Amino acid sequence: MDQQKKGSLAISVFITAFVLSNWMGIAYSQDKYPIKAIDIIITVAPGSGIDLAGRLIGSYCNKKWHVPVNAINKPGGNNVPGCLDVYKASPDGYTLLCDSLQTSSAMFVVRNLPFQIMDRSFFGAVAGAPLMLSVPSSSPYKSLDDLAEVIKRDPGNFRWASLGGASPPDYIAHQFFKAKGIDITKTKPVLTKGGAEATTLTAGGHVMLSGNTTAGTLVAFKGGMVRPLGVSGKSRHPDYPNVPTFEELGVPAIGVMQWYGISGPPKVSSHIGEIWNKVFQEMVKDQEIVKSMHNIGLIPFFLSANETKMVVLKDLEEMKKLYSQK
């Protein structure tokens, strides 16, 4: 064999070996996922329903996979900074988003959003929570009708807790104002970094109304610091047996429900998605986890990646109708 043929053969063998080794490395790393720490970005401050859900998911996966699963709070900016970290991350499954209703709503309140909402890789959902409207326990207003009349008389002095527009608490407030014929632009939103802060401000009487999940409201409610006026859902929540549903109150249009899951950057492999799908199915059957969810006001359920995507598309349609009324 002449020298040129030997050289060509050597190059061919090298390229083949290089391609095979890289392909085997990718296959191996996917097969063994996860093999290192996972960061779950939570786009709100600690203490809210999404924070509680994200930490519970992380704790379960840590025990299941024996790798660190870190819950990292990155609040503010209508969820955009935290989401952007995930959308720009490597699609290797190690930087993920604690997904929820609010991680989609930024598109309606933020101009020139630096990512496409539906480009994220959906992995599924494992829990949810109805939303509530609450007033301080010292508030003289005992019903939504009482509250609506006060707002209509003097909307400019009505203070309510807002996360900037892109959050379930804002969403349910918009639903309430629309259902009662109140011009939300004439009211006075007080900006907060998360549902926990919104509830704290309500408990202290610094705002006259806030929306939050049943999970995010539970501690303040048990402490007698807030008075929920209504809750979303078809039936009363077991932690709030005396709080009527919005349907019972004659305002079924206030019906937003929060959900919690995990998503990743665009183009995460389906193999990694399947691993998350499997662990979610196991998680909602784990009696210890189910008990923990109930203890913090969450309702366990399983949605596949595709089912979650369909929920998001439905959420976006509802938000489009609601926010276009501003």
N, C-alpha and C positions, 0 to 999 in steps of 0.2 A: 504493500500500500504506500503510495507516494506521500510526501510530507503534507501536501495540500489537503488530501483526503483525510489524513490522520487529524489534521487541524480542524476540519469541518466536523468530523465525527466527535471530537472532544468537545467542541462548542455545543453540538446537538445534545450530547449526554449531559453537559452542564445545565443547559436550558431546561431539559426534561426533568432533571433532578431538582432544579430550583423551583419549577412550577409545581411538581408533586409535593415537595416539602412544604411549600406555602399553602397549597390546597389542603394537605393533611393537617397543617397547623391550624388553619381556619376551622376545618371540620372538628379537630380535637377541641379547640377552644369553645366552639359552639356546643359540642357534646358535653363538655364539662361545666358549662355555664351554670352558676357563677363561680369564678375561681378567685375573685378579689372583691374588695369593698364596693358596695353600691351606694350611690348618693341619691336620695329621694328629695327633690326640691319641693318645698311647701310654700306657696305664694302668699301666705298670710302670717301674722304673728302667732306665737304660741297661745294655746288655750281655746281656739275655735274648734268647730266640728271637724273641719278638714285637717287641722293639725292633729287632733286626737285620732282620727282615722288613719292618717299617714304614719303616725308613730306605732299604732297597733299593727298595721300591715308590716312595717319594718321589723318590729319585734318578733312577729310570727315567722317571717322569712329568715331572720337571723338564726332562730332556733332550728328551722327546717334545713337551711343550707350551710350553717356553720361558717358564715362569712359576715363581716360587719355590714349592716344596712343602716346608713346614717340619714336621719331626718334633718334637713337643712332648711331653716326658715329664711325666706327672702321676701319680706312683705313690701307693699307699697307699689306705686306706679300702675294701679289698676291691673295688677298681676303680670304686667308686661316684662319687667326685669327677670323675674323668676322663670317665666315661660321661655324667654329668649335664651337663657342659659341652657335650657333643655333642647330647644329647636336647633341651636348651633352646636350641640354636643356630638361627639362621635356616635354613630349608630351601633355601638357595641353592647348596649344594654346596661351600662354602668352609671349613666347619668339619666335619671328618670324624673317624671313629674307626678306628684300626687294630684290626680285629675279630679275634676268636679264640674258642676254647672258653671262656676264662675271663671274657669280657665278659657271658656269660649266667648264670654260676653264682652271682652275687651274690644272686639271689633266694632261694637256699636257706640263706644264712647271715646275711642282713641283714634286719632287721625294718623294715616300713614303707618299702620301697624307693620312692624318689621318682620313679619312672618305670616304665612297663610294658616289660618286656624285649623283647617281640615288636613293639613300635611302631617300632623303628628301620627305616630304609630300607636294604635289603640291596643291595649292588652286585656281590658275587661274591668268590671266593677264588682265590689264585694259588700257594699253597705250603703245605706241612705239614711236620711233624716228629714222629717217634715220641717217646715219653717213656721216661725211664730212671730207675731207682733206683740211687743211688750211695752209697758209704761212703768215708771218708777212705782214702787209699792205705795208711796205717799201721794201718788197722783189722784186728783178728785174724779178722774174720768174712768168710769167703770165699764164702758162699752165702746165699740167702734163708732157707733152712731153719735155718742156724746163727743168723742174725739173729733169726728168729722165736722160737727157743728162749730166747735171751737176754732178749728183750722180755717174754715170758710169765713169766719168773722174777722180773723186777723192772721192771714197766712204768712205775712212778713216776719212775724215774731214766733213762728212755730219752728222749733229746733228739733231736728231728727238726725240720727246717726247714719252717716253714709261712708262707704268705702271708696268713694270716687265715681261710682256709677256702675262699675263692672263687678258685681257680686250678688249672690242670692239675697242678702239683706236689702240691697238697693232694689233688686228686682221685685221683691215682695212689697216694698214701700211704693214702687211705681204702680203695682197692681192695686194696692189699697187706694192710692190717690185717684187713679183712673176710675175705679169702681164707685167712688164717692163723688165724682165730678169735681175734683180739686185740681187746680193748676199747679203742678209740682214746681214750676219755674218761679213761682211767687213765694215758695217756702224757703226755709233757711237750713240747708244741710250742714252738718258738722262733720268734717272729715276725720276718719279714724284709720288705723292700719289693719284692723281685723275685727271679726265678730266679737272676740273676747273684750277688746277695748270698747266696742260699741255697747255691749251689755254693762260694762263697768260704768260708763258714762250715764247710762240709763239708771243704774242702781243708785248712783250719786245724785241724781236729779239734774245733771248737767244738760241732758237732752230730754225731750218730752216723749220720744218714741224711738224704738229701734227694732229692726228685724234680725233674727238669728235662727239657727237651727235649734231643734229640741236638745241636741247634745250640747251646743254652746251656751244655752240658757239654763241648763239644769242646776248648776251649782248656785247661781244667783237666785234661782227660784226656790230651791230648798232652803236657802238662807233667808228667805222672806224679803229679798231686796228688790225684786221686780214682780210685776203682775202681768202675766200673759193675757191678752184679750181674745186671741183666736189662734188656731193651729190648722195647717193645711193637711189634707188627707181625707179619706173616706170615713174614717172612724177616729174617735178620740185616742190620744196617745196614752199608753199605760202609766207613764210617769206624770201625766197631767190629766187625771180623770175628770176634773171639774172645769177644764178649759174646753169650750165648745169648738167644733170645727168651723171653718169659714162657710161651709155648706149649711151647717145648722144656723149660722147667723144670717143666711140669705145672701151671701156674697161668694158664690162658688167660683167667680173669676179669680179670686185670690187662691191659687192652687199650686204654687210652685213647690217642688220637692227637690231637695239636694241629694246628690249621689256621690259616691267616692270610689275611685279606682286608681289605676296606674296607666300611664302612657309614656311613650319614649320619643326620641327625635325621629324625624322622617327616615324611612328606609331601614328600620331595624328588621333583622331577619325574622321570618315567620317561625323559625325554630325557637328563638328566644321568646317570641310571643306565646308559643305553645307551652313553654315551661311556666310562664306566668299564669296562663290559662289553667293549667293543671293545679298549681299551688292555690289559686283562688277557689277552685272547686273544693279542694281539701279544706281550705280555711273556713268556709261557711258551714262545714260539717263538724268542725272541731268544737266540742261542747264548751271547752274552757274559753275559746275565743268568742263564741256566741254569747256566753255569760258576760264576758268583758264588754262586748258591744252593747248589750242591754244596760249594763251598769252606767255607761256614759251616754245613753240616750240614742244609740244607733240601732238601725234595723238591718240585720244581716240578710243579704240576698246575693245571687250570682247572676252576672250578665257576661256573656261572651264578648270577645273583641268586636265582632260584627254587631251584636245587639247594642253595645255601648255606643258604637258609631251611629247607629240609627237613633238612639236617644239624643245624641248631640245634635244631629240634623233637625230633629223635632224641636229641641230647645231653641235652636237658632231661628227657626220659623216663628216661634212664639215671641222671642225677644225682638225680632224685626217688627212685628206688629205693635208690640208694647212701646219700644223706644221711638218708633216713628210718630207716636202720639205726643211726644214732648213739645 
